[in-house]
């Protein structure tokens, strides 16, 4: 594997781990905080986590996140979440079913 491919693979793995921390962790408040921002507004992911936790898990990344309405223009049933690492130019996009959110999440 070439160095650039290895770096891209590492970035993709970090984005997968971030997805777990940010979206799938039932104890996370990150989504609630993200959805308090206007649609399309980018925010640095590090502001959603404890500084030490972020530094130890994502030290080589500079990841930003934003949310967008679903392709039909509504944000009631589904929202699109975009993660982008500006260091490695790697992104991940997910479609989130809003019905899966519980009201007791915290970062």
Rosetta constraint file for C-alpha pairs under 8 A:
AtomPair CA 1 CA 5 HARMONIC 6.18 0.50
AtomPair CA 1 CA 6 HARMONIC 6.13 0.50
AtomPair CA 2 CA 6 HARMONIC 6.08 0.50
AtomPair CA 3 CA 7 HARMONIC 6.12 0.50
AtomPair CA 4 CA 8 HARMONIC 6.13 0.50
AtomPair CA 5 CA 9 HARMONIC 6.03 0.50
AtomPair CA 6 CA 10 HARMONIC 6.16 0.50
AtomPair CA 7 CA 11 HARMONIC 6.20 0.50
AtomPair CA 7 CA 88 HARMONIC 7.48 0.50
AtomPair CA 8 CA 12 HARMONIC 6.19 0.50
AtomPair CA 8 CA 88 HARMONIC 6.60 0.50
AtomPair CA 8 CA 90 HARMONIC 7.00 0.50
AtomPair CA 9 CA 13 HARMONIC 6.29 0.50
AtomPair CA 10 CA 14 HARMONIC 6.29 0.50
AtomPair CA 11 CA 15 HARMONIC 6.22 0.50
AtomPair CA 11 CA 61 HARMONIC 7.62 0.50
AtomPair CA 11 CA 85 HARMONIC 7.70 0.50
AtomPair CA 11 CA 88 HARMONIC 6.76 0.50
AtomPair CA 11 CA 90 HARMONIC 6.69 0.50
AtomPair CA 12 CA 16 HARMONIC 6.27 0.50
AtomPair CA 12 CA 90 HARMONIC 6.83 0.50
AtomPair CA 12 CA 91 HARMONIC 7.80 0.50
AtomPair CA 13 CA 17 HARMONIC 6.29 0.50
AtomPair CA 14 CA 18 HARMONIC 6.06 0.50
AtomPair CA 14 CA 58 HARMONIC 6.89 0.50
AtomPair CA 15 CA 19 HARMONIC 6.07 0.50
AtomPair CA 15 CA 83 HARMONIC 7.53 0.50
AtomPair CA 15 CA 91 HARMONIC 7.71 0.50
AtomPair CA 15 CA 92 HARMONIC 6.96 0.50
AtomPair CA 16 CA 20 HARMONIC 6.51 0.50
AtomPair CA 17 CA 21 HARMONIC 6.35 0.50
AtomPair CA 18 CA 22 HARMONIC 5.73 0.50
AtomPair CA 19 CA 23 HARMONIC 5.45 0.50
AtomPair CA 19 CA 24 HARMONIC 6.69 0.50
AtomPair CA 20 CA 24 HARMONIC 4.73 0.50
AtomPair CA 20 CA 25 HARMONIC 5.94 0.50
AtomPair CA 21 CA 25 HARMONIC 5.44 0.50
AtomPair CA 21 CA 28 HARMONIC 7.25 0.50
AtomPair CA 22 CA 28 HARMONIC 6.61 0.50
AtomPair CA 22 CA 30 HARMONIC 5.70 0.50
AtomPair CA 22 CA 31 HARMONIC 6.87 0.50
AtomPair CA 23 CA 28 HARMONIC 7.34 0.50
AtomPair CA 23 CA 30 HARMONIC 7.29 0.50
AtomPair CA 23 CA 31 HARMONIC 6.53 0.50
AtomPair CA 24 CA 28 HARMONIC 7.96 0.50
AtomPair CA 26 CA 102 HARMONIC 7.98 0.50
AtomPair CA 26 CA 105 HARMONIC 6.00 0.50
AtomPair CA 27 CA 104 HARMONIC 7.34 0.50
AtomPair CA 27 CA 105 HARMONIC 4.80 0.50
AtomPair CA 27 CA 106 HARMONIC 5.20 0.50
AtomPair CA 27 CA 107 HARMONIC 6.73 0.50
AtomPair CA 28 CA 105 HARMONIC 4.74 0.50
AtomPair CA 28 CA 106 HARMONIC 4.08 0.50
AtomPair CA 28 CA 107 HARMONIC 4.20 0.50
AtomPair CA 29 CA 33 HARMONIC 6.38 0.50
AtomPair CA 29 CA 104 HARMONIC 7.84 0.50
AtomPair CA 29 CA 105 HARMONIC 4.39 0.50
AtomPair CA 29 CA 106 HARMONIC 3.27 0.50
AtomPair CA 29 CA 107 HARMONIC 4.31 0.50
AtomPair CA 30 CA 34 HARMONIC 6.05 0.50
AtomPair CA 30 CA 48 HARMONIC 5.90 0.50
AtomPair CA 30 CA 49 HARMONIC 7.98 0.50
AtomPair CA 30 CA 105 HARMONIC 7.79 0.50
AtomPair CA 30 CA 106 HARMONIC 6.75 0.50
AtomPair CA 30 CA 107 HARMONIC 5.51 0.50
AtomPair CA 31 CA 35 HARMONIC 6.03 0.50
AtomPair CA 32 CA 36 HARMONIC 6.40 0.50
AtomPair CA 32 CA 105 HARMONIC 7.56 0.50
AtomPair CA 33 CA 37 HARMONIC 7.13 0.50
AtomPair CA 33 CA 48 HARMONIC 7.60 0.50
AtomPair CA 34 CA 66 HARMONIC 7.29 0.50
AtomPair CA 34 CA 67 HARMONIC 7.41 0.50
AtomPair CA 35 CA 39 HARMONIC 7.68 0.50
AtomPair CA 35 CA 67 HARMONIC 7.22 0.50
AtomPair CA 37 CA 41 HARMONIC 6.59 0.50
AtomPair CA 39 CA 66 HARMONIC 7.11 0.50
AtomPair CA 39 CA 67 HARMONIC 5.53 0.50
AtomPair CA 39 CA 68 HARMONIC 5.18 0.50
AtomPair CA 39 CA 69 HARMONIC 7.06 0.50
AtomPair CA 40 CA 66 HARMONIC 5.64 0.50
AtomPair CA 40 CA 67 HARMONIC 5.74 0.50
AtomPair CA 40 CA 68 HARMONIC 5.59 0.50
AtomPair CA 41 CA 66 HARMONIC 5.67 0.50
AtomPair CA 41 CA 67 HARMONIC 7.42 0.50
AtomPair CA 42 CA 64 HARMONIC 6.18 0.50
AtomPair CA 42 CA 65 HARMONIC 5.44 0.50
AtomPair CA 42 CA 66 HARMONIC 4.70 0.50
AtomPair CA 43 CA 47 HARMONIC 7.75 0.50
AtomPair CA 43 CA 64 HARMONIC 5.34 0.50
AtomPair CA 43 CA 65 HARMONIC 5.45 0.50
AtomPair CA 43 CA 66 HARMONIC 6.44 0.50
AtomPair CA 44 CA 48 HARMONIC 7.91 0.50
AtomPair CA 44 CA 62 HARMONIC 7.48 0.50
AtomPair CA 44 CA 63 HARMONIC 6.01 0.50
AtomPair CA 44 CA 64 HARMONIC 4.25 0.50
AtomPair CA 44 CA 65 HARMONIC 6.37 0.50
AtomPair CA 45 CA 49 HARMONIC 7.32 0.50
AtomPair CA 45 CA 63 HARMONIC 5.74 0.50
AtomPair CA 45 CA 64 HARMONIC 5.23 0.50
AtomPair CA 45 CA 65 HARMONIC 6.19 0.50
AtomPair CA 46 CA 50 HARMONIC 7.67 0.50
AtomPair CA 46 CA 51 HARMONIC 6.92 0.50
AtomPair CA 46 CA 54 HARMONIC 6.04 0.50
AtomPair CA 46 CA 63 HARMONIC 7.62 0.50
AtomPair CA 47 CA 51 HARMONIC 7.79 0.50
AtomPair CA 48 CA 107 HARMONIC 6.91 0.50
AtomPair CA 49 CA 53 HARMONIC 6.82 0.50
AtomPair CA 49 CA 54 HARMONIC 6.09 0.50
AtomPair CA 49 CA 107 HARMONIC 6.42 0.50
AtomPair CA 50 CA 54 HARMONIC 6.22 0.50
AtomPair CA 51 CA 55 HARMONIC 6.10 0.50
AtomPair CA 52 CA 56 HARMONIC 6.14 0.50
AtomPair CA 53 CA 57 HARMONIC 6.17 0.50
AtomPair CA 54 CA 58 HARMONIC 5.45 0.50
AtomPair CA 54 CA 59 HARMONIC 6.94 0.50
AtomPair CA 55 CA 59 HARMONIC 4.69 0.50
AtomPair CA 60 CA 87 HARMONIC 7.96 0.50
AtomPair CA 61 CA 85 HARMONIC 6.29 0.50
AtomPair CA 61 CA 86 HARMONIC 7.68 0.50
AtomPair CA 61 CA 87 HARMONIC 6.16 0.50
AtomPair CA 61 CA 88 HARMONIC 7.74 0.50
AtomPair CA 62 CA 85 HARMONIC 5.34 0.50
AtomPair CA 62 CA 86 HARMONIC 5.69 0.50
AtomPair CA 62 CA 87 HARMONIC 5.82 0.50
AtomPair CA 63 CA 83 HARMONIC 6.64 0.50
AtomPair CA 63 CA 84 HARMONIC 5.39 0.50
AtomPair CA 63 CA 85 HARMONIC 4.18 0.50
AtomPair CA 63 CA 86 HARMONIC 6.31 0.50
AtomPair CA 63 CA 87 HARMONIC 7.95 0.50
AtomPair CA 64 CA 83 HARMONIC 5.74 0.50
AtomPair CA 64 CA 84 HARMONIC 5.33 0.50
AtomPair CA 64 CA 85 HARMONIC 6.41 0.50
AtomPair CA 64 CA 86 HARMONIC 7.70 0.50
AtomPair CA 65 CA 81 HARMONIC 7.09 0.50
AtomPair CA 65 CA 82 HARMONIC 5.52 0.50
AtomPair CA 65 CA 83 HARMONIC 4.52 0.50
AtomPair CA 65 CA 84 HARMONIC 6.40 0.50
AtomPair CA 66 CA 81 HARMONIC 5.88 0.50
AtomPair CA 66 CA 82 HARMONIC 5.48 0.50
AtomPair CA 66 CA 83 HARMONIC 6.91 0.50
AtomPair CA 67 CA 79 HARMONIC 6.64 0.50
AtomPair CA 67 CA 80 HARMONIC 5.53 0.50
AtomPair CA 67 CA 81 HARMONIC 4.42 0.50
AtomPair CA 67 CA 82 HARMONIC 6.22 0.50
AtomPair CA 68 CA 75 HARMONIC 7.67 0.50
AtomPair CA 68 CA 79 HARMONIC 5.86 0.50
AtomPair CA 68 CA 80 HARMONIC 5.05 0.50
AtomPair CA 68 CA 81 HARMONIC 6.41 0.50
AtomPair CA 69 CA 73 HARMONIC 5.42 0.50
AtomPair CA 69 CA 74 HARMONIC 5.42 0.50
AtomPair CA 69 CA 75 HARMONIC 4.61 0.50
AtomPair CA 69 CA 78 HARMONIC 7.13 0.50
AtomPair CA 69 CA 79 HARMONIC 4.96 0.50
AtomPair CA 69 CA 80 HARMONIC 6.09 0.50
AtomPair CA 70 CA 74 HARMONIC 5.60 0.50
AtomPair CA 70 CA 75 HARMONIC 5.88 0.50
AtomPair CA 70 CA 78 HARMONIC 5.51 0.50
AtomPair CA 70 CA 79 HARMONIC 4.92 0.50
AtomPair CA 70 CA 80 HARMONIC 5.81 0.50
AtomPair CA 70 CA 95 HARMONIC 7.69 0.50
AtomPair CA 74 CA 78 HARMONIC 7.41 0.50
AtomPair CA 74 CA 79 HARMONIC 7.95 0.50
AtomPair CA 75 CA 79 HARMONIC 5.45 0.50
AtomPair CA 76 CA 98 HARMONIC 6.85 0.50
AtomPair CA 77 CA 97 HARMONIC 6.00 0.50
AtomPair CA 77 CA 98 HARMONIC 5.27 0.50
AtomPair CA 77 CA 99 HARMONIC 6.76 0.50
AtomPair CA 78 CA 95 HARMONIC 6.50 0.50
AtomPair CA 78 CA 96 HARMONIC 5.37 0.50
AtomPair CA 78 CA 97 HARMONIC 4.65 0.50
AtomPair CA 78 CA 98 HARMONIC 5.38 0.50
AtomPair CA 79 CA 95 HARMONIC 5.72 0.50
AtomPair CA 79 CA 96 HARMONIC 5.25 0.50
AtomPair CA 79 CA 97 HARMONIC 6.86 0.50
AtomPair CA 79 CA 98 HARMONIC 7.03 0.50
AtomPair CA 80 CA 93 HARMONIC 6.94 0.50
AtomPair CA 80 CA 94 HARMONIC 5.69 0.50
AtomPair CA 80 CA 95 HARMONIC 4.48 0.50
AtomPair CA 80 CA 96 HARMONIC 6.12 0.50
AtomPair CA 81 CA 93 HARMONIC 5.70 0.50
AtomPair CA 81 CA 94 HARMONIC 5.31 0.50
AtomPair CA 81 CA 95 HARMONIC 6.35 0.50
AtomPair CA 81 CA 96 HARMONIC 7.23 0.50
AtomPair CA 82 CA 91 HARMONIC 7.15 0.50
AtomPair CA 82 CA 92 HARMONIC 5.91 0.50
AtomPair CA 82 CA 93 HARMONIC 4.53 0.50
AtomPair CA 82 CA 94 HARMONIC 6.63 0.50
AtomPair CA 83 CA 91 HARMONIC 5.43 0.50
AtomPair CA 83 CA 92 HARMONIC 5.16 0.50
AtomPair CA 83 CA 93 HARMONIC 6.32 0.50
AtomPair CA 84 CA 89 HARMONIC 6.85 0.50
AtomPair CA 84 CA 90 HARMONIC 5.87 0.50
AtomPair CA 84 CA 91 HARMONIC 4.29 0.50
AtomPair CA 84 CA 92 HARMONIC 6.59 0.50
AtomPair CA 85 CA 89 HARMONIC 5.40 0.50
AtomPair CA 85 CA 90 HARMONIC 5.32 0.50
AtomPair CA 85 CA 91 HARMONIC 6.19 0.50
AtomPair CA 86 CA 90 HARMONIC 7.27 0.50
AtomPair CA 97 CA 101 HARMONIC 7.83 0.50
